[in-house]
């Protein structure tokens, strides 16, 4: 079958008239038994048909209009973080052919989360004989592993809310409803994402952990965008390093810091600001600590030590790195904590900080890196999927940001992974930043409360929202639904809709709603 010139003109006309993407970015025009199939996924994923600011603005609008006041921070003294998943759909093949000059995309928030907290390991449910402090007896009917929300950082709440959305969409597909995002795959009981649909992840702040180890530069010829001193002070409770050090570590940190002065440009109002260069690459160099006898030495983030020798072209000199509150995984390599560039080691796995009680939750950077390889659907829903559900892009709101650090933390650390099951491939996710700041971010609240003596604290509540018909909203605090008393802990009413137990129950309902012959082989063996 030959491809006529008329079809090429049709594609080129539909693209150029909307000025959305170049002809090459639209992707291939594949021959198939039904004629021409327009493949717009490359253009959708590249961001050519949407912008980072559009994604951020949509999420901020959803936060203001669709989420209630309950669970939001008190702007006089509290702040929080925001994350969301946005579905981006392009015109279908039929719509493009019917209206070639009207190539459009639709954007919809399908999951959202807020929060900055993470419970300590003593409050976590245990699956062995050791029990969290909430339950006295493991045999107690109320004590069920998986009924508490361990990690309430906004990114994790949004991702678990997204899983809830995907489970509902799979139920729609299994019920043969056309409004689902899934279409039948080539295997019995398997489904796949519609070809004109992608998902974009949004976070109002740089993810905690490795992605937050960002270079701080001394401005020379002011080639880069200045960032206020408040920005440099640390993004959040989870990104503030000193507050989460133990007493001994704090003394060491203060002692070394007193002997090391970081030069920064002074502004007219007696403030200080730093510069985050956009073209600096984080390098790993070996740094030896004089007081470290641990044979497990590490490669530290001495950001641009080699580049600092070549700053004659007006490039900003890197003088420090932003600190992350996330701690290196116990037993593995650790941070050198040398003042300045050598304080952190990059590329390491980290756990989120906790006040006093150490957490067992991996940093958001580590979890995003995992999702970039394994998908966001989770192991349960993968029974029904032919391919994982990957994020096509990650957008970060206005905050201290480094493209190199984001790419290192989320993409490059897992590029070498091989021998994965069929369909699993490390992704080259698109990384973008918006110029729009979240209204309830720490920096935004600080600017409004400049003259206030009230201490700003992170909001204790987390909000979960999913695009599902039943109980889309969930507000939690300390791992349980907000307002839960000690007597009601462990009851059905105390559980978040996105905790492990509730998501498993949703999965069970999905399985039982499908006839045995329509189930995938992996589930027929278990339930047949």
C-alpha positions in Angstrom: 0.0 0.0 0.0 1.5 3.3 -1.1 1.2 6.4 1.1 -0.3 9.2 -1.0 1.0 12.8 -0.9 -2.5 13.9 0.2 -2.1 12.1 3.5 1.3 13.8 4.1 -0.2 17.2 3.4 -3.1 16.4 5.8 -0.7 15.7 8.6 1.5 18.7 7.9 -1.5 21.0 7.6 -3.0 19.8 10.9 0.2 20.5 12.7 1.4 23.7 11.2 -2.0 25.5 11.4 -2.0 25.0 15.2 1.7 25.8 15.6 1.8 23.1 18.2 4.7 20.9 17.1 7.0 20.5 14.1 6.1 17.9 11.5 8.9 15.6 12.6 7.7 15.7 16.2 4.3 14.3 15.4 5.8 10.9 15.1 5.3 8.2 12.5 2.3 7.8 10.3 2.0 4.1 10.3 0.5 1.9 7.7 -2.1 -0.6 9.1 -4.9 -2.7 7.9 -7.4 0.1 8.5 -5.4 2.8 6.7 -3.4 5.5 8.5 -2.8 5.6 12.2 -1.6 8.9 13.6 0.9 8.3 16.4 1.1 11.5 18.5 2.7 10.1 21.6 6.2 11.5 20.9 4.8 15.0 20.6 2.6 14.6 23.7 5.5 13.3 25.8 8.0 15.9 24.6 5.9 18.7 25.9 5.5 20.2 22.4 1.8 20.3 22.8 1.7 21.6 26.4 3.9 23.6 28.6 5.3 23.3 32.2 3.4 26.4 33.2 0.2 25.0 31.8 0.6 21.9 33.9 1.4 23.9 37.0 -1.4 26.3 36.6 -3.9 23.5 36.1 -2.7 21.8 39.3 -2.8 25.0 41.3 -6.3 25.8 40.0 -7.5 22.2 41.0 -5.9 22.7 44.4 -7.8 26.0 45.0 -11.2 24.9 43.6 -11.5 21.1 44.1 -9.8 20.6 47.5 -11.6 21.7 50.6 -10.2 23.9 53.3 -9.9 20.9 55.6 -6.3 19.6 55.4 -4.9 22.8 53.9 -2.3 24.8 55.8 -3.1 27.8 57.9 -1.4 30.5 55.8 -0.5 32.5 58.9 1.8 29.8 60.2 1.8 26.7 58.0 3.0 25.5 54.6 2.8 22.3 52.6 3.9 20.6 49.4 1.7 19.7 46.4 1.9 16.9 43.8 -0.4 15.7 41.1 -0.8 13.5 38.1 -2.2 15.1 34.9 -3.7 13.1 32.1 -2.9 14.5 28.7 -4.9 13.2 25.7 -4.5 14.1 22.1 -7.2 14.0 19.4 -8.0 10.5 18.2 -7.3 9.4 14.7 -10.9 9.9 13.7 -11.0 13.4 15.1 -7.8 14.4 13.3 -9.2 13.2 10.0 -12.5 14.9 10.6 -10.9 18.2 11.6 -7.3 18.3 10.3 -6.9 21.9 11.3 -7.9 21.4 14.9 -5.2 19.3 16.5 -5.7 19.7 20.2 -4.9 18.1 23.6 -7.0 17.9 26.7 -5.4 18.1 30.2 -7.1 16.8 33.3 -5.9 16.3 36.9 -6.7 12.7 37.8 -4.8 12.5 41.1 -3.5 14.9 43.7 -1.8 14.9 47.0 -0.4 17.3 49.6 1.8 16.6 52.6 5.3 16.8 54.1 5.2 14.2 56.9 6.4 10.7 57.3 5.9 8.4 60.3 8.7 6.9 62.3 9.5 3.2 62.3 8.1 2.7 65.7 4.6 3.6 64.4 4.8 1.4 61.4 2.8 -1.8 61.2 5.0 -4.9 61.4 4.3 -8.2 59.7 6.3 -10.2 62.2 6.1 -10.5 66.0 7.3 -7.0 66.7 4.4 -4.6 67.0 4.0 -0.9 66.4 3.2 1.2 69.5 -0.5 1.6 68.4 -1.3 -2.1 68.9 -0.5 -4.2 72.0 -1.3 -7.6 70.4 -0.5 -8.7 66.9 -3.5 -11.1 67.1 -5.8 -8.2 67.7 -8.4 -8.0 65.0 -7.8 -4.3 64.7 -4.1 -4.5 64.1 -3.7 -5.1 60.4 -0.5 -4.6 58.5 -1.0 -2.0 55.8 -3.8 0.0 57.5 -1.5 3.0 58.2 -0.2 5.5 55.7 3.6 5.4 56.3 4.7 8.1 53.8 2.6 11.2 53.5 5.0 13.3 51.3 2.9 15.0 48.6 4.6 13.0 45.8 3.8 9.6 47.4 0.2 10.6 48.3 -0.4 11.7 44.7 1.1 8.5 43.3 -1.1 6.3 45.6 -4.1 8.4 44.6 -3.1 7.7 41.0 -3.1 4.0 41.6 -6.7 4.3 43.0 -7.6 6.1 39.8 -6.0 3.4 37.6 -7.9 0.6 39.5 -11.2 2.4 38.8 -10.3 2.8 35.1 -9.5 -0.9 34.9 -12.9 -1.6 36.4 -14.5 0.6 33.7 -12.5 -1.3 31.0 -13.5 -4.7 32.3 -17.1 -3.5 32.4 -16.8 -2.6 28.7 -17.3 1.1 29.2 -15.7 3.2 26.5 -14.8 6.0 28.8 -11.8 4.0 30.2 -8.2 4.9 29.4 -7.5 1.2 28.8 -8.1 -0.8 25.6 -7.8 -4.6 25.2 -4.3 -6.0 24.8 -3.2 -9.0 22.8 -3.4 -11.5 25.7 -6.5 -12.7 27.4 -7.4 -10.6 30.4 -4.7 -8.0 29.6 -5.1 -4.3 28.8 -3.0 -1.5 27.7 -3.1 2.3 27.7 -4.8 4.1 24.9 -2.2 5.3 22.4 -3.3 8.9 22.6 -2.9 9.2 26.4 0.1 10.1 28.5 0.5 11.1 32.2 2.5 14.0 33.5 3.7 14.2 37.1 3.8 17.5 38.8 5.5 18.5 42.1 5.6 21.9 43.6 9.1 21.3 45.0 12.2 19.3 44.0 11.8 15.8 45.3 13.6 15.1 48.6 16.8 13.0 48.5 19.3 12.9 45.7 17.5 15.4 43.4 17.7 18.0 46.1 21.5 18.0 46.2 21.7 21.1 44.0 24.8 23.3 43.3 24.9 26.8 44.9 27.0 29.2 42.9 28.6 32.5 43.7 27.4 35.0 41.1 30.2 36.6 39.1 28.8 38.1 35.9 25.2 37.2 36.9 24.6 34.9 33.9 22.2 32.8 35.8 18.8 33.4 37.5 19.1 34.7 41.1 17.4 32.9 43.9 16.4 34.5 47.2 18.1 33.7 50.4 14.9 32.1 51.6 15.0 29.7 48.8 18.6 28.7 49.8 17.5 28.2 53.4 16.0 24.8 52.5 12.8 23.7 50.8 11.0 22.0 53.7 11.2 20.0 56.8 12.3 17.1 54.7 14.9 19.2 52.9 16.4 20.9 55.9 19.4 19.0 57.0 20.5 20.5 60.3 17.1 20.2 62.0 17.2 16.5 61.6 20.7 15.8 62.8 21.2 14.0 66.1 22.9 16.0 69.0 26.3 14.6 68.2 26.0 15.3 64.5 24.7 18.8 65.2 27.8 19.6 67.2 30.1 18.3 64.5 28.2 20.2 61.9 28.3 23.5 63.8 32.0 23.1 64.7 33.0 22.5 61.1 30.7 25.2 59.8 32.3 27.8 62.2 35.7 27.1 60.5 34.3 27.4 57.0 32.9 30.6 55.5 30.9 30.4 52.3 31.1 33.6 50.3 27.9 34.9 48.8 27.0 38.1 47.0 25.5 40.7 49.4 22.4 42.6 48.2 21.4 46.2 48.9 18.9 45.2 51.6 21.6 43.3 53.6 20.3 40.0 52.3 22.1 37.3 50.5 21.3 35.4 47.3 22.8 32.5 45.4 22.7 31.4 41.8 21.8 28.0 40.5 23.5 27.6 37.1 21.5 25.7 34.6 24.4 24.2 32.7 26.5 22.8 35.5 26.9 19.0 35.7 27.2 17.3 39.1 30.3 15.2 39.2 31.4 12.5 41.6 34.9 12.8 43.0 36.5 10.8 45.9 36.8 12.8 49.1 38.4 11.3 52.2 37.3 12.4 55.7 40.0 12.8 58.2 37.9 11.6 61.0 36.3 8.7 59.1 37.8 5.3 59.7 34.9 3.5 58.1 36.3 1.5 55.1 33.1 2.2 53.3 34.3 5.5 51.8 32.0 7.2 49.3 32.1 9.3 46.2 31.0 12.7 47.3 29.2 15.5 45.6 32.1 17.9 45.2 30.0 19.8 42.6 32.0 21.4 39.9 35.4 21.2 41.7 37.0 20.6 38.3 34.7 23.2 36.6 35.6 25.8 39.2 39.1 25.7 37.8 37.7 26.8 34.5 35.5 29.8 35.5 37.4 32.3 33.3 34.5 32.5 30.9 32.2 34.2 33.4 30.7 31.0 34.6 29.4 31.2 38.2 31.7 29.5 40.8 30.1 26.7 42.7 30.6 27.3 46.4 28.2 24.9 48.1 25.3 22.5 47.6 21.8 22.6 49.0 21.3 20.2 51.8 18.8 17.4 51.8 17.3 16.1 55.1 17.1 12.6 53.7 19.6 10.3 55.4 21.7 7.6 53.6 20.4 4.1 54.0 21.9 2.6 57.2 24.8 0.2 56.6 25.6 1.7 53.2 27.8 4.5 52.1 27.3 7.8 54.0 27.8 11.5 53.5 31.3 12.9 54.0 29.7 16.0 55.7 32.7 18.1 54.7 31.6 21.8 54.7 30.9 23.1 51.3 30.9 21.1 48.1 31.9 17.8 49.7 29.1 17.7 52.3 26.9 15.2 50.4 27.5 12.1 48.4 25.4 12.0 45.2 23.7 9.0 43.7 23.0 7.2 47.0 19.8 5.7 48.3 18.3 7.7 51.2 15.5 7.4 53.7 13.3 10.3 54.7 14.1 12.2 57.9 12.1 12.0 61.0 12.0 13.9 64.3 13.7 11.6 66.8 12.2 8.4 65.4 14.0 7.4 62.2 11.8 6.5 59.3 12.0 3.5 56.9 10.5 5.3 53.9 12.8 5.9 50.9 13.3 9.4 49.6 11.0 10.8 46.9 14.0 10.9 44.5 14.5 7.1 45.0 10.8 6.3 44.6 10.5 8.4 41.4 13.6 6.6 40.1 11.9 3.2 40.8 8.7 4.3 39.2 10.7 5.3 36.1 11.7 1.7 35.7 8.7 -0.3 37.1 5.9 2.1 36.4 3.3 3.6 38.7 0.6 0.9 38.5 1.9 -1.3 41.3 2.2 -5.1 41.4 -1.5 -5.8 41.8 -2.7 -3.9 38.8 0.1 -5.3 36.7 -1.8 -8.6 36.6 -4.2 -6.9 34.2 -1.7 -4.9 32.2 0.3 -5.8 29.1 2.7 -2.9 29.7 3.5 -0.8 32.8 2.0 2.7 33.1 4.9 5.1 32.9 5.1 8.8 33.5 6.0 10.6 30.3 7.2 13.8 32.0 7.9 15.3 35.5 7.2 19.0 36.0 8.6 20.8 39.1 7.2 24.2 40.3 9.3 27.3 41.0 11.9 26.5 43.6 15.6 25.7 43.7 16.1 23.3 40.9 18.9 21.6 38.9 18.2 19.8 35.6 21.4 17.8 36.1 20.5 16.8 39.6 17.0 15.7 38.6 18.3 13.7 35.7 21.0 12.1 37.8 18.6 11.1 40.5 15.6 9.9 38.5 17.0 8.8 35.1 20.7 8.1 35.1 20.9 6.0 38.3 18.8 3.3 36.8 19.8 3.4 33.1 22.1 0.4 33.5 19.4 -1.9 34.8 18.8 -4.9 32.6 17.2 -8.4 32.6 13.8 -6.9 33.3 10.5 -8.7 32.6 8.9 -8.1 29.2 7.5 -4.6 28.9 9.7 -3.1 31.6 12.3 -0.6 30.3 14.1 2.3 32.1 12.4 5.4 30.8 13.9 8.7 29.4 11.3 10.7 31.2 11.0 14.4 30.2 12.1 16.8 33.0 10.8 20.3 33.1 10.4 23.3 35.5 7.6 25.8 35.7 8.1 29.5 36.6 4.9 29.4 38.8 5.2 29.0 42.5 2.8 27.1 44.7 0.8 29.6 46.9 1.2 27.5 50.1 4.9 26.6 49.6 7.3 27.5 52.4 8.9 30.3 50.3 5.5 31.8 49.4 4.3 31.8 53.0 7.7 33.3 54.1 7.4 36.2 51.7 3.9 37.0 52.9 4.8 36.7 56.6 8.1 38.6 56.3 7.4 40.8 59.3 5.7 38.1 61.4 7.4 36.6 64.4 5.3 33.5 64.2 7.4 30.4 63.5 6.3 28.6 60.3 5.7 24.9 60.6 4.8 22.2 58.0 1.1 21.3 57.9 0.4 18.1 59.8 -2.3 16.9 57.5 -2.1 15.3 54.1 -4.9 15.5 51.4 -5.5 12.7 48.9 -7.8 13.2 45.9 -8.6 10.8 43.0 -10.8 11.1 40.0 -13.1 8.4 41.2 -16.9 8.5 41.8 -16.9 7.3 45.4 -15.2 9.2 48.1 -12.6 10.9 46.0 -11.3 12.9 48.9 -9.2 11.7 51.9 -7.6 13.8 54.6 -5.1 12.1 56.9 -2.9 12.9 59.8 -0.2 10.8 61.4 -1.0 7.9 59.0 -4.8 7.7 59.7 -7.8 9.7 58.8 -7.9 13.1 60.3 -9.9 13.1 63.6 -9.3 9.4 64.4 -9.2 8.8 68.1 -6.9 6.2 69.7 -9.9 3.9 70.4 -10.8 3.9 66.7 -7.4 3.2 65.4 -7.5 0.0 63.4 -11.2 0.3 62.5 -12.3 0.6 58.9 -13.3 4.3 59.5 -9.7 5.1 60.5 -8.1 4.0 57.3 -7.1 6.1 54.4 -8.5 5.2 51.0 -4.9 4.9 49.7 -3.4 2.7 52.4 -2.3 -0.8 51.4 -5.3 -2.5 52.9 -7.9 -0.3 51.1 -6.1 -0.5 47.7 -6.0 -4.3 48.1 -9.7 -4.4 48.9 -10.4 -2.4 45.7 -8.3 -4.8 43.7 -10.2 -7.8 45.2 -13.5 -6.2 44.1 -12.1 -5.7 40.6 -11.1 -9.4 40.4 -14.4 -10.7 41.7 -16.3 -8.5 39.2 -14.7 -10.3 36.2 -15.7 -13.7 35.0 -13.2 -16.5 35.3 -12.7 -16.9 31.6 -11.9 -13.1 31.2 -9.3 -13.0 34.0 -5.6 -13.1 33.1 -3.8 -16.4 33.6 -1.9 -15.2 36.7 -5.2 -14.6 38.5 -7.0 -17.6 37.2 -4.4 -19.8 38.9 -5.1 -18.1 42.2 -8.8 -17.6 42.1 -10.0 -20.3 39.7 
